[in-house]
């Protein structure tokens, strides 16, 4: 039975946020059904080997021995005991993972994971990520951002630009002189297009100004949110009459001394500016210039054991550049391997249970935490998804075996909140009291049960 088509209901009014943002962090732990949860922000998903080792130690010593990868390239530790927050904070602080405790929840910066690695080597926007993170941690006003506000830095391949950023920077390959200024201010990263929320317009700015411009755009959002009285956490939540546009941000940039040229119709988010770039969401070996290789692997359902994590860390230390990059597709990239070592190391990771082949049925399959970790979940969706895959189906209602139609991601959710669901189009597998409902969710449709009504489910969900 094919998934039911989605409909396009009228957009709901933005929520009125009348309470503080309770998004968990490394210091503000969340009480879950399986213990406390800590979410450690990793701007651009970057980790040194030492930092990765500390996270594995924390999972073993304080948590349940596993690490969860999020859709923003962050790490979650689960099963933490009551009262362990101080010890966890000390471990993270010593590893350099808490550069500013007041800012730790707002360091939400996504960057193209393969920037600077593949053979065509687009602009390395990851330098922007490091500069933006430093600016955020030095900004007093930035502490007012919610833990859900997101910066997205795309290197031009279109991989992260469509992932719902509040402030997005899209690198342009050609150097751009600073608009309205004398002299060339291009720097090594060329120019950038800056976008806010869903505004189709953008601002063209010089590369060296990109991190400072991103912070200025976030500060413009805070001004708009305060004026609206809505308590909005994200740009898309600003009510009518108080929305933030590229023109609004242009005025803020001028006040900050940053030149910007208005672009009324920028490329749509996700548009690839140069098609030869490697697919950063796919597992496998990434060919770089000369003898350089990178390994890209995915964690089944976004969860790794500490042993799997330590293997990745050992490969990064012994054969790689000494660094790891986490991806928004719940994967890990290991840069800097020699070509001769890459196939052998990828085979080790396959044996260890990681996803290393784009043809794997686990590729593009995701699930929320489900039971027993989440009390709101109606069932153990991770076990159900695994059982369906073992039976040769991506979803539980008779779709053909193998990948979902059109290569769409399949996401299993234990309740209507659909925590961690993909962006864009996906196959929605939703647990209900009667069983699972399966539907196609498309861009611009809110993933709610009201528009994903399907024929009667054929596979009952286990009893709560």
C-alpha positions, 0 to 999 in steps of 0.5 A: 500500500503506497503512502497516502498523499499529503495535503497542504493546509493553511499555515497555522498562526505562529505560537505565542511563547509565554514561557522560557525556552526549556531546550536541554543543554550540557548544563541544563539537563532534561529529565527523560524516562531513561534518566537525565539527558544532556545535549552538547552543542558542537558548532559545525560538528567539529571535534578533536580526538581528545574531545571525542574521547572525553564524550565517550568517557562521559557516556561510559562513566555517567550515562548509558554507554551510548551517544546519540547524534542529532539532526543539528550535528550535536551529541546527546548523552542519555541515562545520566544519573541524578546529580551528575551535572557538575561532574559532566560539566567539569569533563566538558570544560576541561576538554574545551567543549564549554568555552562560555557557559552562558552561551552553551545552548545557543551555539547552534551552527550547522556547516557543510560537513565536506567543506574543503574535503572533496576533490572539487573543494568548495570554500571552507565555510568552516572557518566562518563557523569558528569565527561566528562561534567566537563572536556568539560567545563574546556577545552579551545580547546573544544570550537572549537567543533560544536554544533552537535558533539555528545558523546554517553555513553552506559551502555552495553544494546546497547540502545544509542550506535547506535545513531550516536555518534562521540565519543562513550563509551560502558561500559563493565561489567567486570573490566579491568585493565589499559592496559600497567599500573601496578595496578588495575585502574578499579574503580566502572564502570569496563572498556570501549570500545571507538569508533570514528565515524563509525570505526569498531575498538575500544580501550579498556580502564580502566573505570576511564579513560573513560571521559578523553579518550573521551575528548582526542578523541574529541581533536584528531578530531579537529586536524584532521579537521584542517589538512583537511581544510574541516571545518568538524563539525562531524567525518563522515564529515572528507574527505578521507585521513583525517579520524579519526580512533581508531588507530589515537585516540590511539596515542592521548591517549598515548600522554595524558598518557592514556593506551589503547588496540586496538580491531580490531573488536568491537561489532557493535553499538547497540549490546546488551551485556546482553539481560535481560536489560529493553528496555529504549525506551519503556514506562511503569514501570521499575522494579529496585532492591528491592522496587525501581521503575522508570516510563518511559513515552513518550511525544506525538510527543515529545511535552509537555505542561508546565502543563504536565511537572509540573506534572512530576516534582511534581511526581519526588519531592513527590514520586521519587528521586527528579530527571528527566532523558530525553531520546533520544526517546523524553521521560522522566524517573522518578527514585526512586519511591516506588513500591506501588506508581508507578502504581497510578502515571503512571495512573495519567500520562496516564490521563494527555495525556502522553504515558505510554503503549508500545502498544499505537499507539503513541509509535514510532510515531514522527514528525518534527516541521512542520507548523506553527513553521517552514517556510520551512515545506510544511504543518502542519505535526503534525496535519496530523500525528494526523489525520492519527492516529485518522483514525487508520493508522500510515501513510497516504497511507493505511498501516495496522492500528496499529504500522508500520511493524516490529515495526519500528518508523514512522517519518513525515517530512515537507520537505526533511531536515527531521529534528530530524529523527530516526537512523537506520531503519524507515518509512519515511513519507515525505511531498512534493508539490504533497502530502506525499511520504512513504518509508522505510529508512534503515541504511547506506542510506541517507534519501533523496527524491532521494532514497525514491521515492514511488508510487503516493501519495494517500493523498494530503498534505494541501496547503501551 
